[in-house]
Amino acid sequence: MQFVHVGPYEKLGDTIIKAYAWLAVQGLKPKERLIEEYVSDPGNTPAEQLKTLIKIPVES
């Protein structure tokens, strides 16, 4: 599953917690560690607009 976090990196943990909670409600089980993909360049993007993809593999 893939989730999108928009905002400062300091708040990334909040989005990850919500992502795992959503998976649990949907009855999905993570099968591996999550992957964070940093889409925006923090040198050119305001913190409030930073985009990070959170990818959590789930059992099929």
C-alpha positions as CSV (number, residue, x, y, z in Angstrom):
1,M,0.0,0.0,0.0
2,Q,1.2,3.5,-0.7
3,F,0.4,6.6,1.4
4,V,1.4,10.2,0.8
5,H,2.7,12.6,3.5
6,V,2.7,16.3,2.7
7,G,4.5,18.5,5.3
8,P,7.6,18.6,7.4
9,Y,9.7,15.5,8.0
10,E,9.1,16.0,11.8
11,K,5.5,15.1,11.3
12,L,6.2,12.0,9.2
13,G,5.8,9.7,12.2
14,D,2.2,10.8,12.6
15,T,1.3,9.8,9.1
16,I,3.0,6.4,9.5
17,I,1.0,5.7,12.6
18,K,-2.2,6.6,10.8
19,A,-1.2,4.4,7.8
20,Y,-0.6,1.4,10.0
21,A,-3.9,2.1,11.8
22,W,-5.7,2.2,8.4
23,L,-4.2,-1.1,7.4
24,A,-5.4,-2.7,10.6
25,V,-9.0,-1.4,10.1
26,Q,-8.9,-2.8,6.6
27,G,-7.7,-6.2,7.9
28,L,-4.4,-5.9,6.1
29,K,-1.1,-7.1,7.6
30,P,2.3,-5.5,6.8
31,K,4.8,-8.1,5.6
32,E,8.0,-6.1,5.4
33,R,9.5,-2.9,6.6
34,L,8.1,0.3,5.1
35,I,9.9,2.3,2.5
36,E,10.1,6.1,2.6
37,E,10.5,7.8,-0.8
38,Y,11.4,11.5,-0.5
39,V,9.8,13.2,-3.6
40,S,10.5,16.8,-2.9
41,D,13.9,18.5,-2.6
42,P,14.1,20.0,0.9
43,G,16.5,22.6,-0.4
44,N,14.0,24.0,-2.8
45,T,10.6,23.2,-1.2
46,P,9.0,24.8,1.9
47,A,8.7,22.4,4.8
48,E,4.8,22.5,4.6
49,Q,4.9,21.3,1.0
50,L,7.5,18.5,1.2
51,K,6.1,15.3,-0.3
52,T,7.0,11.8,1.0
53,L,5.7,8.5,-0.2
54,I,5.3,5.8,2.4
55,K,5.1,2.3,0.9
56,I,4.1,-0.6,3.2
57,P,4.1,-4.0,1.6
58,V,1.2,-6.1,2.8
59,E,0.4,-9.8,2.9
60,S,-1.8,-11.0,0.0
